[in-house]
Amino acid sequence: MFRVVIRSPWLLSQVSLVIVAFGSSVKTGLSQPTAGFLYEPQTYTCQKVDPLSAPLIDGNLGDGIWAEAQWTTAFVDIEGNSKPAPKAETRCKMLWDTAFFYVACQLYEKDIWATYKEHDMVIFHENDIELFIDPDKDTHQYFEFEMNALGTHWDLMLTKPYRDGGRAVDAWDIKGLKKGVNHHGTINVTGDRDTSWTVELAIPWSVLEEGNLHPGPPNHGEVWKMNFSRVQWEIQPVNGIYQKVKDQFTGKNLPENNWVWSSQGRIDMHQPETWGLVVFSEAHDNAITGEVLEEDHIRWQLRQVYYDQRRFFQLHQSYSSDFSSFQKDGIQGFVLGSAAWLAQKCVDGYCYFINQDGRVWQKPKK
């Protein structure tokens, strides 16, 4: 799959100003949080468990091992707290062992509804729960999983965000996936009121290796970018079946609600830099350290250069050749030509980089 690799020994030897020129297709679409967005990603410590005590994946969250996991904060509107709070609560839990990444979600719902039954249908056209995973935090080669209340799922990999010319790889499948769903009520029955539906997943580490820096499970203290999303449509019973509510003037379906764990600042889940932080821990304590937050802050500082350069390109059809306005907070970089640039910030033995395709990564400082 596509991945930018810098092969120039000269470039890697630079400590201060970084100059690079390499081929890249220029993208003009803008995708970034709206003005006034306050970047405060949700955080979660995912605890390691003994494989012998792993949960039975049946959608029932009564297994004792789940009591060792904390719930995430309740989901909010995808655009943030400036929007109305979700009408129904959603929250999730996570655990891990050497074989699987375990996820459990609880979705409160008074009318449980789902009709899609074929794998890889576009599940978000109905109510669903979604999981997004970027193991190496570079915002490229990340994974998306969607599932409805029937247990039908869509799994895909994104080469990079759509704004950067990425494509969805539907052929990517989670081989060895275990999944379960449980209804606290009756699905697709209009004459009653339901309570909730719950989901359990066990995802093998092997299927996530393509987006990670190493094979196998995460190391203790490893940090991944993740987010959860719940798509919720306005529905109503019509002649004994649920249908989407339509706008009385346009005749079109009312827009769906998008509720997420960590706010995106806009209606776009394919903005991996604003996902939450999940730290994998073997110590059964809070692994969200100052170092974890500081590294994420550096990546967010570099992201501002990316946003600024894209805005400049939108106006001028080329990137700014004057990098001085971006060289703040210790960030250094340079633009060469109209289609390539790179920026870096070096802190405590590491240098962090971002380029015109939005990919961000780190290397030991030389």
Secondary structure, DSSP 8 states (H G I E B T S, - for coil): --------HHHHH-SS------------------TT------EEEEEE--GGG----SS-TT-GGGGGS------EETT-TTS---SS-EEEEEEE-SSEEEEEEEEE-SS------STTS-GGGSSEEEEEEETTSSSSSEEEEEE-TT--EEEEEESS-GGGT--EETT---TT-EEEEEEES-TT-TTS---EEEEEEEEEGGGGGGGSSSSSS--TT-EEEEEEEEEE--EEEETTEEEE-B-TTT-SB---EEEESS--SSS-S--GGGSEEEEEESSSS----HHHHHHHHHHHHHHHHHHHHHHHHHHHSS--S-GGGG--TT-EEEE-SSS-EEEEEEETTEEEEEETT--EEEEE--
